[in-house]
Amino acid sequence: MFERRIGTVLAAAGALLALAGAAMYLLPGPGLPFLVIGLAALITGLVVIAATRRT
């Protein structure tokens, strides 16, 4: 149960970072690093959620 919460938090934070990175890609700011880190966190969170759902 605890791992699923970690996955949910990672997925939510990753989605927010990816959206912020996409916005900063067009606006002034470091968009590409935020986008890459956000997508990595989002994918990791989704993998953790899927792994805990199988067991």
mmCIF file of the N, C-alpha and C atoms, coordinates in Angstrom:
data_MODEL
# 
_entry.id   MODEL 
# 
loop_
_atom_site.group_PDB 
_atom_site.id 
_atom_site.type_symbol 
_atom_site.label_atom_id 
_atom_site.label_alt_id 
_atom_site.label_comp_id 
_atom_site.label_asym_id 
_atom_site.label_entity_id 
_atom_site.label_seq_id 
_atom_site.pdbx_PDB_ins_code 
_atom_site.Cartn_x 
_atom_site.Cartn_y 
_atom_site.Cartn_z 
_atom_site.occupancy 
_atom_site.B_iso_or_equiv 
_atom_site.pdbx_formal_charge 
_atom_site.auth_seq_id 
_atom_site.auth_comp_id 
_atom_site.auth_asym_id 
_atom_site.auth_atom_id 
_atom_site.pdbx_PDB_model_num 
ATOM 1   N N  . MET A 1 1  ? 0.824  -1.198 0.000   1.00 0.00 ? 1  MET A N  1 
ATOM 2   C CA . MET A 1 1  ? 0.000  0.000  0.000   1.00 0.00 ? 1  MET A CA 1 
ATOM 3   C C  . MET A 1 1  ? 0.865  1.258  0.000   1.00 0.00 ? 1  MET A C  1 
ATOM 4   N N  . PHE A 1 2  ? 1.967  1.209  0.754   1.00 0.00 ? 2  PHE A N  1 
ATOM 5   C CA . PHE A 1 2  ? 2.844  2.372  0.838   1.00 0.00 ? 2  PHE A CA 1 
ATOM 6   C C  . PHE A 1 2  ? 3.509  2.662  -0.505  1.00 0.00 ? 2  PHE A C  1 
ATOM 7   N N  . GLU A 1 3  ? 3.868  1.600  -1.225  1.00 0.00 ? 3  GLU A N  1 
ATOM 8   C CA . GLU A 1 3  ? 4.516  1.787  -2.527  1.00 0.00 ? 3  GLU A CA 1 
ATOM 9   C C  . GLU A 1 3  ? 3.567  2.422  -3.529  1.00 0.00 ? 3  GLU A C  1 
ATOM 10  N N  . ARG A 1 4  ? 2.288  2.089  -3.439  1.00 0.00 ? 4  ARG A N  1 
ATOM 11  C CA . ARG A 1 4  ? 1.307  2.665  -4.355  1.00 0.00 ? 4  ARG A CA 1 
ATOM 12  C C  . ARG A 1 4  ? 1.183  4.175  -4.126  1.00 0.00 ? 4  ARG A C  1 
ATOM 13  N N  . ARG A 1 5  ? 1.254  4.591  -2.866  1.00 0.00 ? 5  ARG A N  1 
ATOM 14  C CA . ARG A 1 5  ? 1.206  6.033  -2.578  1.00 0.00 ? 5  ARG A CA 1 
ATOM 15  C C  . ARG A 1 5  ? 2.431  6.751  -3.124  1.00 0.00 ? 5  ARG A C  1 
ATOM 16  N N  . ILE A 1 6  ? 3.581  6.109  -3.011  1.00 0.00 ? 6  ILE A N  1 
ATOM 17  C CA . ILE A 1 6  ? 4.800  6.700  -3.573  1.00 0.00 ? 6  ILE A CA 1 
ATOM 18  C C  . ILE A 1 6  ? 4.647  6.846  -5.083  1.00 0.00 ? 6  ILE A C  1 
ATOM 19  N N  . GLY A 1 7  ? 4.116  5.825  -5.729  1.00 0.00 ? 7  GLY A N  1 
ATOM 20  C CA . GLY A 1 7  ? 3.898  5.890  -7.176  1.00 0.00 ? 7  GLY A CA 1 
ATOM 21  C C  . GLY A 1 7  ? 2.914  6.977  -7.556  1.00 0.00 ? 7  GLY A C  1 
ATOM 22  N N  . THR A 1 8  ? 1.860  7.136  -6.766  1.00 0.00 ? 8  THR A N  1 
ATOM 23  C CA . THR A 1 8  ? 0.875  8.182  -7.044  1.00 0.00 ? 8  THR A CA 1 
ATOM 24  C C  . THR A 1 8  ? 1.479  9.569  -6.904  1.00 0.00 ? 8  THR A C  1 
ATOM 25  N N  . VAL A 1 9  ? 2.264  9.763  -5.855  1.00 0.00 ? 9  VAL A N  1 
ATOM 26  C CA . VAL A 1 9  ? 2.908  11.067 -5.648  1.00 0.00 ? 9  VAL A CA 1 
ATOM 27  C C  . VAL A 1 9  ? 3.916  11.348 -6.759  1.00 0.00 ? 9  VAL A C  1 
ATOM 28  N N  . LEU A 1 10 ? 4.685  10.327 -7.146  1.00 0.00 ? 10 LEU A N  1 
ATOM 29  C CA . LEU A 1 10 ? 5.646  10.505 -8.243  1.00 0.00 ? 10 LEU A CA 1 
ATOM 30  C C  . LEU A 1 10 ? 4.944  10.836 -9.555  1.00 0.00 ? 10 LEU A C  1 
ATOM 31  N N  . ALA A 1 11 ? 3.848  10.151 -9.827  1.00 0.00 ? 11 ALA A N  1 
ATOM 32  C CA . ALA A 1 11 ? 3.121  10.405 -11.074 1.00 0.00 ? 11 ALA A CA 1 
ATOM 33  C C  . ALA A 1 11 ? 2.517  11.807 -11.076 1.00 0.00 ? 11 ALA A C  1 
ATOM 34  N N  . ALA A 1 12 ? 1.966  12.226 -9.946  1.00 0.00 ? 12 ALA A N  1 
ATOM 35  C CA . ALA A 1 12 ? 1.373  13.559 -9.873  1.00 0.00 ? 12 ALA A CA 1 
ATOM 36  C C  . ALA A 1 12 ? 2.438  14.648 -9.994  1.00 0.00 ? 12 ALA A C  1 
ATOM 37  N N  . ALA A 1 13 ? 3.541  14.470 -9.290  1.00 0.00 ? 13 ALA A N  1 
ATOM 38  C CA . ALA A 1 13 ? 4.621  15.463 -9.376  1.00 0.00 ? 13 ALA A CA 1 
ATOM 39  C C  . ALA A 1 13 ? 5.226  15.484 -10.774 1.00 0.00 ? 13 ALA A C  1 
ATOM 40  N N  . GLY A 1 14 ? 5.363  14.311 -11.375 1.00 0.00 ? 14 GLY A N  1 
ATOM 41  C CA . GLY A 1 14 ? 5.902  14.241 -12.730 1.00 0.00 ? 14 GLY A CA 1 
ATOM 42  C C  . GLY A 1 14 ? 5.009  14.918 -13.744 1.00 0.00 ? 14 GLY A C  1 
ATOM 43  N N  . ALA A 1 15 ? 3.696  14.743 -13.585 1.00 0.00 ? 15 ALA A N  1 
ATOM 44  C CA . ALA A 1 15 ? 2.769  15.400 -14.508 1.00 0.00 ? 15 ALA A CA 1 
ATOM 45  C C  . ALA A 1 15 ? 2.857  16.917 -14.367 1.00 0.00 ? 15 ALA A C  1 
ATOM 46  N N  . LEU A 1 16 ? 2.935  17.392 -13.140 1.00 0.00 ? 16 LEU A N  1 
ATOM 47  C CA . LEU A 1 16 ? 3.051  18.844 -12.933 1.00 0.00 ? 16 LEU A CA 1 
ATOM 48  C C  . LEU A 1 16 ? 4.363  19.391 -13.496 1.00 0.00 ? 16 LEU A C  1 
ATOM 49  N N  . LEU A 1 17 ? 5.452  18.665 -13.261 1.00 0.00 ? 17 LEU A N  1 
ATOM 50  C CA . LEU A 1 17 ? 6.742  19.111 -13.797 1.00 0.00 ? 17 LEU A CA 1 
ATOM 51  C C  . LEU A 1 17 ? 6.755  19.078 -15.321 1.00 0.00 ? 17 LEU A C  1 
ATOM 52  N N  . ALA A 1 18 ? 6.152  18.068 -15.904 1.00 0.00 ? 18 ALA A N  1 
ATOM 53  C CA . ALA A 1 18 ? 6.112  17.980 -17.369 1.00 0.00 ? 18 ALA A CA 1 
ATOM 54  C C  . ALA A 1 18 ? 5.281  19.115 -17.958 1.00 0.00 ? 18 ALA A C  1 
ATOM 55  N N  . LEU A 1 19 ? 4.159  19.424 -17.321 1.00 0.00 ? 19 LEU A N  1 
ATOM 56  C CA . LEU A 1 19 ? 3.348  20.549 -17.798 1.00 0.00 ? 19 LEU A CA 1 
ATOM 57  C C  . LEU A 1 19 ? 4.087  21.875 -17.639 1.00 0.00 ? 19 LEU A C  1 
ATOM 58  N N  . ALA A 1 20 ? 4.761  22.039 -16.516 1.00 0.00 ? 20 ALA A N  1 
ATOM 59  C CA . ALA A 1 20 ? 5.537  23.264 -16.305 1.00 0.00 ? 20 ALA A CA 1 
ATOM 60  C C  . ALA A 1 20 ? 6.671  23.359 -17.321 1.00 0.00 ? 20 ALA A C  1 
ATOM 61  N N  . GLY A 1 21 ? 7.314  22.231 -17.597 1.00 0.00 ? 21 GLY A N  1 
ATOM 62  C CA . GLY A 1 21 ? 8.392  22.228 -18.582 1.00 0.00 ? 21 GLY A CA 1 
ATOM 63  C C  . GLY A 1 21 ? 7.893  22.552 -19.975 1.00 0.00 ? 21 GLY A C  1 
ATOM 64  N N  . ALA A 1 22 ? 6.712  22.030 -20.319 1.00 0.00 ? 22 ALA A N  1 
ATOM 65  C CA . ALA A 1 22 ? 6.144  22.335 -21.636 1.00 0.00 ? 22 ALA A CA 1 
ATOM 66  C C  . ALA A 1 22 ? 5.787  23.815 -21.730 1.00 0.00 ? 22 ALA A C  1 
ATOM 67  N N  . ALA A 1 23 ? 5.276  24.371 -20.649 1.00 0.00 ? 23 ALA A N  1 
ATOM 68  C CA . ALA A 1 23 ? 4.952  25.803 -20.651 1.00 0.00 ? 23 ALA A CA 1 
ATOM 69  C C  . ALA A 1 23 ? 6.228  26.643 -20.724 1.00 0.00 ? 23 ALA A C  1 
ATOM 70  N N  . MET A 1 24 ? 7.255  26.237 -19.969 1.00 0.00 ? 24 MET A N  1 
ATOM 71  C CA . MET A 1 24 ? 8.509  27.007 -19.983 1.00 0.00 ? 24 MET A CA 1 
ATOM 72  C C  . MET A 1 24 ? 9.282  26.816 -21.281 1.00 0.00 ? 24 MET A C  1 
ATOM 73  N N  . TYR A 1 25 ? 8.951  25.788 -22.031 1.00 0.00 ? 25 TYR A N  1 
ATOM 74  C CA . TYR A 1 25 ? 9.601  25.606 -23.317 1.00 0.00 ? 25 TYR A CA 1 
ATOM 75  C C  . TYR A 1 25 ? 9.216  26.745 -24.257 1.00 0.00 ? 25 TYR A C  1 
ATOM 76  N N  . LEU A 1 26 ? 7.994  27.235 -24.111 1.00 0.00 ? 26 LEU A N  1 
ATOM 77  C CA . LEU A 1 26 ? 7.529  28.355 -24.927 1.00 0.00 ? 26 LEU A CA 1 
ATOM 78  C C  . LEU A 1 26 ? 7.783  29.692 -24.251 1.00 0.00 ? 26 LEU A C  1 
ATOM 79  N N  . LEU A 1 27 ? 7.690  29.724 -22.932 1.00 0.00 ? 27 LEU A N  1 
ATOM 80  C CA . LEU A 1 27 ? 7.927  30.939 -22.164 1.00 0.00 ? 27 LEU A CA 1 
ATOM 81  C C  . LEU A 1 27 ? 9.380  30.967 -21.715 1.00 0.00 ? 27 LEU A C  1 
ATOM 82  N N  . PRO A 1 28 ? 9.844  32.114 -21.221 1.00 0.00 ? 28 PRO A N  1 
ATOM 83  C CA . PRO A 1 28 ? 11.232 32.161 -20.729 1.00 0.00 ? 28 PRO A CA 1 
ATOM 84  C C  . PRO A 1 28 ? 11.422 31.254 -19.515 1.00 0.00 ? 28 PRO A C  1 
ATOM 85  N N  . GLY A 1 29 ? 12.425 30.454 -19.566 1.00 0.00 ? 29 GLY A N  1 
ATOM 86  C CA . GLY A 1 29 ? 12.733 29.563 -18.458 1.00 0.00 ? 29 GLY A CA 1 
ATOM 87  C C  . GLY A 1 29 ? 13.390 28.290 -18.940 1.00 0.00 ? 29 GLY A C  1 
ATOM 88  N N  . PRO A 1 30 ? 13.890 27.494 -18.006 1.00 0.00 ? 30 PRO A N  1 
ATOM 89  C CA . PRO A 1 30 ? 14.570 26.241 -18.375 1.00 0.00 ? 30 PRO A CA 1 
ATOM 90  C C  . PRO A 1 30 ? 13.559 25.135 -18.657 1.00 0.00 ? 30 PRO A C  1 
ATOM 91  N N  . GLY A 1 31 ? 12.948 25.160 -19.811 1.00 0.00 ? 31 GLY A N  1 
ATOM 92  C CA . GLY A 1 31 ? 11.862 24.244 -20.121 1.00 0.00 ? 31 GLY A CA 1 
ATOM 93  C C  . GLY A 1 31 ? 12.291 22.810 -20.339 1.00 0.00 ? 31 GLY A C  1 
ATOM 94  N N  . LEU A 1 32 ? 13.367 22.597 -21.072 1.00 0.00 ? 32 LEU A N  1 
ATOM 95  C CA . LEU A 1 32 ? 13.764 21.230 -21.417 1.00 0.00 ? 32 LEU A CA 1 
ATOM 96  C C  . LEU A 1 32 ? 14.161 20.402 -20.201 1.00 0.00 ? 32 LEU A C  1 
ATOM 97  N N  . PRO A 1 33 ? 14.958 20.899 -19.259 1.00 0.00 ? 33 PRO A N  1 
ATOM 98  C CA . PRO A 1 33 ? 15.264 20.071 -18.078 1.00 0.00 ? 33 PRO A CA 1 
ATOM 99  C C  . PRO A 1 33 ? 14.019 19.722 -17.260 1.00 0.00 ? 33 PRO A C  1 
ATOM 100 N N  . PHE A 1 34 ? 13.111 20.673 -17.097 1.00 0.00 ? 34 PHE A N  1 
ATOM 101 C CA . PHE A 1 34 ? 11.884 20.394 -16.358 1.00 0.00 ? 34 PHE A CA 1 
ATOM 102 C C  . PHE A 1 34 ? 11.046 19.348 -17.084 1.00 0.00 ? 34 PHE A C  1 
ATOM 103 N N  . LEU A 1 35 ? 10.999 19.440 -18.379 1.00 0.00 ? 35 LEU A N  1 
ATOM 104 C CA . LEU A 1 35 ? 10.220 18.488 -19.172 1.00 0.00 ? 35 LEU A CA 1 
ATOM 105 C C  . LEU A 1 35 ? 10.801 17.084 -19.054 1.00 0.00 ? 35 LEU A C  1 
ATOM 106 N N  . VAL A 1 36 ? 12.100 16.951 -19.155 1.00 0.00 ? 36 VAL A N  1 
ATOM 107 C CA . VAL A 1 36 ? 12.750 15.642 -19.078 1.00 0.00 ? 36 VAL A CA 1 
ATOM 108 C C  . VAL A 1 36 ? 12.589 15.044 -17.681 1.00 0.00 ? 36 VAL A C  1 
ATOM 109 N N  . ILE A 1 37 ? 12.830 15.832 -16.645 1.00 0.00 ? 37 ILE A N  1 
ATOM 110 C CA . ILE A 1 37 ? 12.702 15.335 -15.271 1.00 0.00 ? 37 ILE A CA 1 
ATOM 111 C C  . ILE A 1 37 ? 11.247 14.986 -14.972 1.00 0.00 ? 37 ILE A C  1 
ATOM 112 N N  . GLY A 1 38 ? 10.320 15.795 -15.448 1.00 0.00 ? 38 GLY A N  1 
ATOM 113 C CA . GLY A 1 38 ? 8.913  15.519 -15.230 1.00 0.00 ? 38 GLY A CA 1 
ATOM 114 C C  . GLY A 1 38 ? 8.454  14.248 -15.903 1.00 0.00 ? 38 GLY A C  1 
ATOM 115 N N  . LEU A 1 39 ? 8.880  14.029 -17.134 1.00 0.00 ? 39 LEU A N  1 
ATOM 116 C CA . LEU A 1 39 ? 8.505  12.800 -17.837 1.00 0.00 ? 39 LEU A CA 1 
ATOM 117 C C  . LEU A 1 39 ? 9.129  11.572 -17.179 1.00 0.00 ? 39 LEU A C  1 
ATOM 118 N N  . ALA A 1 40 ? 10.368 11.703 -16.704 1.00 0.00 ? 40 ALA A N  1 
ATOM 119 C CA . ALA A 1 40 ? 11.013 10.578 -16.020 1.00 0.00 ? 40 ALA A CA 1 
ATOM 120 C C  . ALA A 1 40 ? 10.281 10.237 -14.725 1.00 0.00 ? 40 ALA A C  1 
ATOM 121 N N  . ALA A 1 41 ? 9.893  11.248 -13.960 1.00 0.00 ? 41 ALA A N  1 
ATOM 122 C CA . ALA A 1 41 ? 9.163  11.001 -12.712 1.00 0.00 ? 41 ALA A CA 1 
ATOM 123 C C  . ALA A 1 41 ? 7.779  10.424 -13.000 1.00 0.00 ? 41 ALA A C  1 
ATOM 124 N N  . LEU A 1 42 ? 7.124  10.920 -14.036 1.00 0.00 ? 42 LEU A N  1 
ATOM 125 C CA . LEU A 1 42 ? 5.800  10.416 -14.393 1.00 0.00 ? 42 LEU A CA 1 
ATOM 126 C C  . LEU A 1 42 ? 5.860  8.943  -14.797 1.00 0.00 ? 42 LEU A C  1 
ATOM 127 N N  . ILE A 1 43 ? 6.812  8.590  -15.626 1.00 0.00 ? 43 ILE A N  1 
ATOM 128 C CA . ILE A 1 43 ? 6.947  7.198  -16.066 1.00 0.00 ? 43 ILE A CA 1 
ATOM 129 C C  . ILE A 1 43 ? 7.305  6.298  -14.889 1.00 0.00 ? 43 ILE A C  1 
ATOM 130 N N  . THR A 1 44 ? 8.216  6.753  -14.026 1.00 0.00 ? 44 THR A N  1 
ATOM 131 C CA . THR A 1 44 ? 8.591  5.961  -12.858 1.00 0.00 ? 44 THR A CA 1 
ATOM 132 C C  . THR A 1 44 ? 7.399  5.741  -11.940 1.00 0.00 ? 44 THR A C  1 
ATOM 133 N N  . GLY A 1 45 ? 6.611  6.777  -11.714 1.00 0.00 ? 45 GLY A N  1 
ATOM 134 C CA . GLY A 1 45 ? 5.428  6.638  -10.881 1.00 0.00 ? 45 GLY A CA 1 
ATOM 135 C C  . GLY A 1 45 ? 4.421  5.674  -11.461 1.00 0.00 ? 45 GLY A C  1 
ATOM 136 N N  . LEU A 1 46 ? 4.221  5.722  -12.757 1.00 0.00 ? 46 LEU A N  1 
ATOM 137 C CA . LEU A 1 46 ? 3.277  4.805  -13.389 1.00 0.00 ? 46 LEU A CA 1 
ATOM 138 C C  . LEU A 1 46 ? 3.769  3.362  -13.349 1.00 0.00 ? 46 LEU A C  1 
ATOM 139 N N  . VAL A 1 47 ? 5.077  3.168  -13.465 1.00 0.00 ? 47 VAL A N  1 
ATOM 140 C CA . VAL A 1 47 ? 5.634  1.812  -13.366 1.00 0.00 ? 47 VAL A CA 1 
ATOM 141 C C  . VAL A 1 47 ? 5.464  1.270  -11.947 1.00 0.00 ? 47 VAL A C  1 
ATOM 142 N N  . VAL A 1 48 ? 5.690  2.112  -10.951 1.00 0.00 ? 48 VAL A N  1 
ATOM 143 C CA . VAL A 1 48 ? 5.517  1.676  -9.569  1.00 0.00 ? 48 VAL A CA 1 
ATOM 144 C C  . VAL A 1 48 ? 4.063  1.318  -9.299  1.00 0.00 ? 48 VAL A C  1 
ATOM 145 N N  . ILE A 1 49 ? 3.137  2.113  -9.798  1.00 0.00 ? 49 ILE A N  1 
ATOM 146 C CA . ILE A 1 49 ? 1.713  1.808  -9.617  1.00 0.00 ? 49 ILE A CA 1 
ATOM 147 C C  . ILE A 1 49 ? 1.344  0.486  -10.299 1.00 0.00 ? 49 ILE A C  1 
ATOM 148 N N  . ALA A 1 50 ? 1.848  0.271  -11.491 1.00 0.00 ? 50 ALA A N  1 
ATOM 149 C CA . ALA A 1 50 ? 1.551  -0.966 -12.210 1.00 0.00 ? 50 ALA A CA 1 
ATOM 150 C C  . ALA A 1 50 ? 2.176  -2.167 -11.514 1.00 0.00 ? 50 ALA A C  1 
ATOM 151 N N  . ALA A 1 51 ? 3.361  -2.009 -10.961 1.00 0.00 ? 51 ALA A N  1 
ATOM 152 C CA . ALA A 1 51 ? 4.017  -3.123 -10.282 1.00 0.00 ? 51 ALA A CA 1 
ATOM 153 C C  . ALA A 1 51 ? 3.289  -3.492 -8.991  1.00 0.00 ? 51 ALA A C  1 
ATOM 154 N N  . THR A 1 52 ? 2.786  -2.517 -8.278  1.00 0.00 ? 52 THR A N  1 
ATOM 155 C CA . THR A 1 52 ? 2.069  -2.839 -7.042  1.00 0.00 ? 52 THR A CA 1 
ATOM 156 C C  . THR A 1 52 ? 0.669  -3.389 -7.334  1.00 0.00 ? 52 THR A C  1 
ATOM 157 N N  . ARG A 1 53 ? 0.123  -3.078 -8.474  1.00 0.00 ? 53 ARG A N  1 
ATOM 158 C CA . ARG A 1 53 ? -1.199 -3.594 -8.839  1.00 0.00 ? 53 ARG A CA 1 
ATOM 159 C C  . ARG A 1 53 ? -1.125 -5.081 -9.173  1.00 0.00 ? 53 ARG A C  1 
ATOM 160 N N  . ARG A 1 54 ? -0.001 -5.533 -9.710  1.00 0.00 ? 54 ARG A N  1 
ATOM 161 C CA . ARG A 1 54 ? 0.141  -6.943 -10.098 1.00 0.00 ? 54 ARG A CA 1 
ATOM 162 C C  . ARG A 1 54 ? 0.302  -7.870 -8.906  1.00 0.00 ? 54 ARG A C  1 
ATOM 163 N N  . THR A 1 55 ? 0.923  -7.397 -7.840  1.00 0.00 ? 55 THR A N  1 
ATOM 164 C CA . THR A 1 55 ? 1.179  -8.287 -6.701  1.00 0.00 ? 55 THR A CA 1 
ATOM 165 C C  . THR A 1 55 ? 0.022  -8.323 -5.756  1.00 0.00 ? 55 THR A C  1 
# 
